């Protein structure tokens, strides 16, 4: 996947289009990610010891990875992500626009 936990992303399709957020969780098997404070869904919860009140709770719902683009920390634009091997053999993610290293893979 082109996404990792902690990445800043831009939503490029759907009801949250144009909004930015930070990735909280990535699910490679489902090809989905949960983005902080985006795609909020209402869930009914029963009263329990953890939440004795119960009721309606707002939670982030997963967004398909194809609807998210990583925002480059250097140029600040939504970019495609490439992978490159460095001289020491380590693999890194790079910005396709400015060729800046995003982080280690």
N, C-alpha and C positions, 0 to 999 in steps of 0.2 A: 504494500500500500504506500501511497505517497504521503500519508498523514501519520503523525506521531502524537502521543499525548503531550500537551503543552504548546503545540503549534498555534499560531494565530492564523485564522482562516477567514475567508470571505465567502458568503453563500451566493452562488451564481444562478440558482433556479429555485422555484417554489415560493411559498408565501412569505418566507423570510429573506427574499432576494435583496442583496445590497447591504446586508448587515454583517458586522464583523464580530468575532468571538474567539475564545480560547477552547481548544479541544480538551475535554475532560476524560474521555474514554474512547478507545478504538476497538472495533470488533472486526478483525480481518475475515473471519468466516462468513459473516453476513455482509461484509463490505459497507459497514455503516460506522458512524461516529456520533458521539454526543457532544454538543457544543454548549458552553456555558451561557445560560439565560436566553437561548434560542430554541425555537420549535417547542414551546411550552404546551403541555397537555394536562388536562384535569383528570385525576384519578380518584376514585372513591376508596377510602381506607376505613377498615374496621377499627374500633377502639382496641388498643393493646397496651401492654406495659410501657412500651417505648413511646407510643402516642395515645395517651388515655382519652383524648378528645375525639379522635377519629374525624370523619367528615371528608370534605373535598380538599385535595392536595395538588398543587401545581408542581410538575416535574418536567425535566427536559426529555424530549423524545428523540430517538435516533434519526439522523439525517443520512441519506445515501452519500457515499464518498464522492461520487461523480458530480454532486451538486456543491462541492466545496473546493476552494483553491487556496493554497498556502500563500500567505502574505510574506514577502521577502523582508527580513529585518533591515537590510541595507537600503534598498530602493523604495520600500514601502508599497510596492504594487503587488497585485495578485499575479502569481507566476506558476508556470509548470515547473516541476522538480525533476532534475536529472541526477544520476548517480555516477560518480567518478572515483577511480582508484588513485590514491596519492603514491608518491615514490616509495614511502615506507610500507605500502601494501594495505593501508587502511582505506575503507570505503566511506565516502562522504556524500551527503546530498548537496546539490548546488542549484542556484537560481539560474534558469534558462535565459533570463534577460541580461543580468549583470555578471554572471559567472561567479558570484560570491558564494563561499561555502556557507550553507545553512547550519548543518551540524553533522556529527558522526552518525553513521547508520548502525 
